[in-house]
Amino acid sequence: MFTSVFTKKIFFYIDSNISIDFLLDENILGLDRYLDAYDVKYRKIGDPECPPKGSKDPIVAKFAKDNSLVVVTNDDNLSKQCELLDVDVVFMDLRDFAKKSKKLCRFTLIYS
């Protein structure tokens, strides 16, 4: 099901069938509260069924790959491990992620 929204000469089509799940690294504090406001699906390091806090980067990257998760971190080493395993990773400051997560999770852009 698609719903269209017109904003600043850009059409956004909201696709309720798109599902992207994120894995928040333990160095991303407070982002979960922001994501809750937008119904974004995520897991955090240290959650049940996730790697425990303090896990080595290769373990976190493998977990993300095995569970089709997009890793969110500002840890350069974890970002490199994810790239080695072909895991999608968002490496940026929290403001950039907040903007891009809304775009990834809610919208498919179609420019007019």
PASEBA-1860 file (N, C-alpha, C; in nm, 3 decimals):
! residues 112
1> MFTSVFTK> 0.085/-0.118/0.000/0.000/0.000/0.000/0.089/0.124/0.000 ~ 0.060/0.217/-0.088/0.139/0.339/-0.099/0.054/0.459/-0.065 ~ 0.115/0.555/0.002/0.053/0.684/0.030/0.149/0.789/-0.020 ~ 0.099/0.889/-0.089/0.190/0.992/-0.139/0.181/1.118/-0.055 ~ 0.295/1.183/-0.041/0.305/1.308/0.033/0.389/1.401/-0.052 ~ 0.346/1.525/-0.068/0.422/1.622/-0.146/0.488/1.720/-0.051 ~ 0.619/1.731/-0.059/0.694/1.822/0.026/0.811/1.880/-0.053 ~ 0.820/2.011/-0.063/0.932/2.080/-0.125/0.970/2.021/-0.262
9> KIFFYIDS> 0.869/2.002/-0.347/0.889/1.953/-0.483/0.945/1.811/-0.489 ~ 0.931/1.737/-0.384/0.973/1.597/-0.384/0.852/1.513/-0.343 ~ 0.822/1.414/-0.423/0.715/1.323/-0.387/0.773/1.208/-0.307 ~ 0.714/1.178/-0.195/0.753/1.065/-0.113/0.640/0.963/-0.119 ~ 0.674/0.841/-0.149/0.576/0.734/-0.144/0.609/0.647/-0.025 ~ 0.518/0.641/0.068/0.539/0.564/0.189/0.497/0.421/0.160 ~ 0.590/0.330/0.173/0.564/0.189/0.148/0.563/0.117/0.281 ~ 0.448/0.073/0.324/0.437/0.006/0.453/0.497/-0.134/0.451
17> NISIDFLL> 0.534/-0.184/0.333/0.593/-0.317/0.323/0.744/-0.318/0.338 ~ 0.808/-0.200/0.337/0.953/-0.194/0.352/0.988/-0.218/0.498 ~ 1.082/-0.306/0.521/1.123/-0.337/0.658/1.274/-0.337/0.666 ~ 1.327/-0.243/0.740/1.471/-0.236/0.765/1.489/-0.241/0.915 ~ 1.570/-0.334/0.961/1.600/-0.345/1.103/1.743/-0.301/1.127 ~ 1.763/-0.224/1.232/1.895/-0.172/1.265/1.950/-0.243/1.388 ~ 2.082/-0.251/1.395/2.152/-0.297/1.514/2.233/-0.179/1.565 ~ 2.196/-0.129/1.683/2.264/-0.013/1.740/2.384/-0.059/1.821
25> DENILGLD> 2.500/-0.008/1.786/2.621/-0.037/1.860/2.609/0.028/1.998 ~ 2.683/-0.026/2.093/2.673/0.025/2.230/2.724/0.168/2.245 ~ 2.797/0.220/2.146/2.847/0.358/2.155/2.746/0.461/2.106 ~ 2.629/0.415/2.066/2.523/0.505/2.019/2.421/0.520/2.131 ~ 2.443/0.616/2.218/2.359/0.634/2.336/2.239/0.724/2.305 ~ 2.123/0.682/2.349/2.004/0.766/2.338/1.932/0.760/2.205 ~ 1.991/0.700/2.105/1.927/0.695/1.974/1.800/0.612/1.977 ~ 1.795/0.512/2.062/1.677/0.427/2.070/1.552/0.507/2.105
33> RYLDAYDV> 1.565/0.606/2.191/1.448/0.689/2.227/1.397/0.766/2.106 ~ 1.487/0.814/2.024/1.448/0.885/1.902/1.377/0.789/1.806 ~ 1.434/0.670/1.787/1.377/0.575/1.693/1.240/0.526/1.738 ~ 1.219/0.516/1.867/1.088/0.474/1.918/0.978/0.569/1.873 ~ 1.008/0.695/1.861/0.910/0.794/1.819/0.865/0.774/1.675 ~ 0.946/0.705/1.596/0.916/0.684/1.454/0.885/0.538/1.421 ~ 0.866/0.455/1.520/0.838/0.312/1.498/0.942/0.245/1.410 ~ 1.067/0.281/1.429/1.177/0.218/1.355/1.216/0.090/1.429
41> KYRKIGDP> 1.235/-0.018/1.355/1.273/-0.145/1.416/1.424/-0.146/1.441 ~ 1.461/-0.183/1.562/1.603/-0.189/1.595/1.626/-0.287/1.708 ~ 1.751/-0.329/1.718/1.800/-0.407/1.832/1.925/-0.336/1.881 ~ 1.962/-0.362/2.005/2.081/-0.299/2.061/2.177/-0.407/2.111 ~ 2.306/-0.377/2.100/2.405/-0.464/2.161/2.372/-0.472/2.310 ~ 2.369/-0.594/2.363/2.334/-0.613/2.503/2.190/-0.655/2.524 ~ 2.104/-0.640/2.422/1.966/-0.688/2.432/1.966/-0.841/2.433 ~ 1.858/-0.901/2.485/1.847/-1.047/2.475/1.857/-1.091/2.328
49> ECPPKGSK> 1.922/-1.200/2.304/1.941/-1.257/2.170/2.033/-1.172/2.082 ~ 2.102/-1.076/2.140/2.203/-0.997/2.068/2.337/-1.021/2.136 ~ 2.447/-0.988/2.068/2.576/-1.000/2.135/2.580/-0.913/2.261 ~ 2.649/-0.960/2.365/2.656/-0.881/2.489/2.743/-0.757/2.470 ~ 2.724/-0.660/2.558/2.808/-0.540/2.556/2.953/-0.584/2.572 ~ 3.042/-0.517/2.500/3.184/-0.550/2.506/3.225/-0.657/2.405 ~ 3.131/-0.703/2.322/3.164/-0.804/2.221/3.263/-0.749/2.120 ~ 3.346/-0.836/2.069/3.444/-0.798/1.966/3.371/-0.763/1.836
57> DPIVAKFA> 3.430/-0.673/1.761/3.369/-0.625/1.637/3.336/-0.736/1.537 ~ 3.422/-0.836/1.515/3.387/-0.942/1.421/3.260/-1.019/1.462 ~ 3.238/-1.035/1.592/3.118/-1.104/1.640/2.994/-1.022/1.612 ~ 3.003/-0.892/1.635/2.891/-0.802/1.609/2.859/-0.799/1.460 ~ 2.960/-0.787/1.377/2.939/-0.783/1.232/2.877/-0.913/1.182 ~ 2.924/-1.026/1.230/2.868/-1.156/1.189/2.724/-1.170/1.234 ~ 2.693/-1.126/1.355/2.555/-1.130/1.403/2.465/-1.046/1.312 ~ 2.511/-0.928/1.275/2.433/-0.840/1.187/2.411/-0.908/1.052
65> KDNSLVVV> 2.513/-0.968/0.999/2.501/-1.037/0.869/2.401/-1.152/0.879 ~ 2.414/-1.234/0.982/2.327/-1.350/0.998/2.181/-1.312/1.019 ~ 2.156/-1.191/1.069/2.020/-1.146/1.098/1.971/-1.035/1.005 ~ 2.047/-1.009/0.899/2.010/-0.906/0.799/1.981/-0.771/0.863 ~ 2.073/-0.727/0.949/2.058/-0.600/1.019/2.153/-0.495/0.961 ~ 2.112/-0.371/0.965/2.197/-0.258/0.928/2.260/-0.207/1.056 ~ 2.392/-0.206/1.063/2.463/-0.164/1.184/2.474/-0.012/1.189 ~ 2.446/0.043/1.307/2.462/0.187/1.330/2.572/0.204/1.433
73> TNDDNLSK> 2.677/0.274/1.395/2.791/0.291/1.484/2.867/0.417/1.450 ~ 2.949/0.462/1.544/3.049/0.563/1.511/3.188/0.508/1.543 ~ 3.197/0.375/1.542/3.322/0.302/1.566/3.382/0.263/1.431 ~ 3.494/0.322/1.397/3.557/0.298/1.268/3.594/0.151/1.249 ~ 3.640/0.085/1.354/3.680/-0.055/1.342/3.560/-0.145/1.314 ~ 3.448/-0.122/1.380/3.329/-0.201/1.353/3.280/-0.175/1.211 ~ 3.286/-0.052/1.169/3.246/-0.018/1.033/3.328/-0.096/0.931 ~ 3.458/-0.107/0.953/3.545/-0.183/0.862/3.513/-0.331/0.864
81> QCELLDVD> 3.484/-0.387/0.983/3.446/-0.528/0.993/3.317/-0.555/0.915 ~ 3.222/-0.464/0.925/3.097/-0.478/0.852/3.120/-0.475/0.702 ~ 3.204/-0.386/0.658/3.234/-0.378/0.515/3.300/-0.506/0.465 ~ 3.387/-0.566/0.545/3.451/-0.692/0.507/3.350/-0.805/0.488 ~ 3.244/-0.803/0.569/3.143/-0.908/0.560/3.024/-0.869/0.473 ~ 3.035/-0.755/0.406/2.928/-0.704/0.320/2.799/-0.679/0.399 ~ 2.816/-0.621/0.517/2.703/-0.583/0.602/2.680/-0.433/0.585 ~ 2.556/-0.395/0.565/2.525/-0.252/0.555/2.555/-0.186/0.688
89> VVFMDLRD> 2.616/-0.069/0.680/2.652/0.003/0.801/2.624/0.151/0.783 ~ 2.574/0.213/0.889/2.555/0.357/0.892/2.660/0.410/0.989 ~ 2.755/0.483/0.934/2.865/0.538/1.014/2.855/0.689/1.007 ~ 2.805/0.749/1.113/2.785/0.894/1.110/2.748/0.945/1.247 ~ 2.738/1.076/1.256/2.692/1.132/1.382/2.541/1.113/1.394 ~ 2.488/1.131/1.510/2.348/1.098/1.537/2.249/1.185/1.459 ~ 2.282/1.310/1.436/2.190/1.395/1.359/2.176/1.343/1.218 ~ 2.288/1.306/1.154/2.280/1.252/1.019/2.199/1.123/1.017
97> FAKKSKKL> 2.222/1.037/1.116/2.148/0.912/1.118/1.999/0.936/1.135 ~ 1.962/1.028/1.222/1.821/1.056/1.244/1.754/1.097/1.113 ~ 1.818/1.181/1.037/1.762/1.224/0.909/1.752/1.108/0.811 ~ 1.859/1.030/0.801/1.862/0.922/0.703/1.776/0.804/0.743 ~ 1.761/0.777/0.871/1.678/0.664/0.912/1.532/0.687/0.874 ~ 1.485/0.810/0.887/1.349/0.840/0.845/1.334/0.813/0.696 ~ 1.433/0.854/0.620/1.428/0.835/0.475/1.432/0.686/0.440 ~ 1.522/0.610/0.502/1.535/0.468/0.470/1.413/0.388/0.512
105> CRFTLIYS> 1.357/0.418/0.625/1.251/0.336/0.681/1.112/0.374/0.633 ~ 1.096/0.493/0.592/0.961/0.539/0.563/0.936/0.574/0.417 ~ 1.042/0.607/0.343/1.017/0.669/0.214/1.097/0.605/0.101 ~ 1.036/0.600/-0.013/1.106/0.577/-0.137/1.095/0.708/-0.213 ~ 1.208/0.768/-0.243/1.206/0.900/-0.306/1.177/0.891/-0.455 ~ 1.091/0.974/-0.499/1.068/0.991/-0.642/1.068/1.142/-0.666 ~ 1.168/1.189/-0.737/1.180/1.332/-0.763/1.088/1.374/-0.877 ~ 1.027/1.489/-0.863/0.940/1.539/-0.968/1.020/1.622/-1.066
END
